Amino acid sequence: MHRIDRPRTPRGVPWKVAAVLVAAVVVLLPAIPAVAVPTARAEVRAAECVVEVPGGSRCGELSVPISREVPDSAQAMLPYVLVPATLDTGRVPLVYLAGDTPLSELDVAALTVERGLAADRDVVLVERRGGADAAPTLACDPAAEAFRSALGTEGSREERVTAVAAAFTSCAEGWQEDGFSAGDFGVQAAAADLRDLRQELGYARWTVLAVGSSAGVALTAAGVDPEGVEGVVLDGPDLGAPGIVSSGGLEAALSVIRARGDDRAPTPSSPDETETSDAAPATASAPILDTSWSAARLTAASEALTASPHRTTGARPTTIGGDALLTLVSHALSDPTTQAALPVLLETVADGHRAALDPLAAAAVDDLSQGGVLGRVLGCSTAAWPGAAERTDPGTPTTTLLEDVAAAACTTFGVATSPAPSPLDRPLLVVSAPEQDAAWASPPSTWSASAIAAVFPGSGAIPTADSSCASVAVRSWLSEPSSYRAALCAGDDAAIPVIDAAAVSPSARWVTDTTGGGGPWLVLALPMLFALVAIGWSIAWAYRLIAQALRREPVQDGLRLGIAPVFGASWAVGAAALLLRDGLTNPAVGLIGVPAALPWLSIALLVSCLGLVPVWEGAHRGSRVRIAAISALWAATALWTAVYVLAWW
């Protein structure tokens, strides 16, 4: 076995070498570059589209730190879609921020191609951090059931709001376990995301178009990225909790709707009145309104529900108490069709007809307890901003249920109010409906001295979604903000006629079944079959009667046999005409019941049923089976009429 001999080092040499190394390090340390601590940075990469996009579009994901204050924070993923301009004009691109609608639910083609936004500029649509298609997502499923229970009457208001706050707490704890908090999703962080996306996509500047609760993000972006924001468009801005939450705001909004129905519209600015010079752009001023009618109707309907709470139908029944009515009405203001039915809806609720509240309750619970969580977090960020609080009624000292829930969310989530941004020094266009303008505590001019406000009656929460004129106004402003003139179109093109109580016959079953999963076509299947049989029978009867007359045969018996088919066809054609007329010109009627003339038209159906008597009297034995089937169809249609039209159930 061989031993490997190693050379020995003399004693004392290691100490000398060490001393030399230490001296070298001390001398050379300033010259050694510092090693930076790895920090999360923004970057984009191609990804699958989460929504159907027009040809030529590019989809990707923006990776940003969840917490802007923590260097080694985990990353949030925000999907985006880039729709290139149809014509390369070199104009400043547009970035689109939806409200509480996820990117996957947007009709990108309609927004960019049909509405012409991408005709002469690139359009980027991006999901906000915390949105449904982003990762992580600010979802709070436990709040849905808690909020549904809060609409009822079990327990005091404080107990019900406490239950909702407990659901919010459980969600906040779950988010904390996942490494983030609601405070990471305020307007400041979202505005920084826009800046990072612009830089990563290589755009020098762009214009921000924000919908609903994204308004705070857009206004903040101008301060976070002053060199990159060319201008701002606010489409139905909402700086508070989703919806108009205060009783004063609701009363003002209802007054605008009632005045529109009575042809006594107040006088906020309209597109035709916003023609301005370069030096003096127009702004909308809130009209002076008489809210006494609105307050009286809200009080009467609320007292009726307090005395007799309503239990909704459907897969998820909800008990609606009196203090929940303001929440439902607040949500109803966002939809033009429901908005036009509100004056009569309040009357019918006060009179005991509550079925029309069923679809409102279902939509409000879904939007305000699930999809509205991110919007509520953003509302906490902007709670102290000018225009964030709606008008309050001095005679109403108590807060509404939605105000209490919004306050509980801000407290539970611990979202601090962001500093109000300085007034913009760049172009600003505010597109809204008179209802929103009437409810704001301060006009949009507080956001910018050069703000242009365009008001579109009946357009609901998102004017450009329902008003073609609003879309034209936005495109006109984008083309040249400094020389913008009012759009040459009808400013009330989105306004659905406000229905009158005399125009509708309340029908709970009609409202319940036509707004269900099957929709109106399932409900109309039986009368449509009746119409086909009655019209076919009438044609065959007329042919035989004419043939008998030409042969100079007696036609007295033939005339009696035509009572059933002729009057049946008359009822079917008349009912179809009434429903089609209201469906095209006054769709709000269907949210309360059926056209007022339809019950009277049912007299024709009654005569038709009586006309089956002579048919049976002259029937041959071989035709009785066919006549029995026809009689069964007539009886079923009469029962359908009693249930849906005459509301006998």
Buried (B, 14 or more C-beta within 10 A) or exposed (E): EEEEEEEEEEEEEEEEEEEEEEEEEEEEEEEEEEEEEEEBEBEBEEBEBBBEBBEEBBBBBBBBBBBBEBEEBEBBBBBBBBBBBBEEEEBBBBBBBBBBBBBBEBBBBEBBBEBBBBBBBBBBBBBBBBBBBBBBBBBBEBBBBBBBBBBBBEEEBEEBBBBBBBBBBBBBEEBEEEEBBBBBBBBBBBBBBBBBBBBBBEBEEBBBBBBBBBBBBBBBBBBBBEEBBBBBBBBBBBBBBBBBBBBBBBBBBBBBBBBBBEEEBBEBBBBBBBEBEEEEBBBBBBBEBEBEBBBEBBBBBBEBBBEEBBEBBBEEEBBBBBBBBBBBBBBBBBBBBBBBBBBBBBBBBBEEBBBBBBBBBBBBBBBBBBBBBBBBBBBBBBBEBBBBBBBBBEEBEEBBBBBBBBBBBBEBBEBEBBEBBEBBEBBBBBBBBBBBBBBBBBBBBBBBEBBBBBBBBBBBBBBBBBBBBBBBBBBBBBBEBEEBBBBEBBBBBBBBBBBBBEBBBBBBBBBBBBBBEEEBEEBBEBBEBBBEBBBEBBEEBBEBBEEBEEEEEEBEEBEBBBBBBBBBBBBBBBBBEBBEEBEEEBBBBBBBBBBBBBBEBBEBBEBBBEBBEBBEEEBEEEEEEEBEEBBEBBEBBBEBBBBBBBBEE
